Amino acid sequence: MEKNEEYIELDNRYCPVCGDKIIAGENMHRCSDKKLKEIEKMNELKMKKEEEIEEIREYSDKLDEYELYEGYYDNDNDDDE
């Protein structure tokens, strides 16, 4: 694998993965292993929390949501005919 020092950043930007600021002209950015592990851990916790919320919802909750938004996707174009 080639070293990152051989390449330079062309633009000022933020890393879409870790959020670090990258300045043009610096060596190619590489996210640190520590930062990547933190991000992975946060994503795992978020997924676990979303699964718990989904488990809490019952059939009656889903039915109530359907009744609340029943006409949301219906097209009422009967007046045009």
Secondary structure as UniProt FT lines:
FT   HELIX           4..6
FT   STRAND          13..14
FT   TURN            16..18
FT   STRAND          21..22
FT   TURN            24..25
FT   HELIX           33..56
FT   HELIX           59..68
FT   TURN            69..71
FT   HELIX           78..80
//
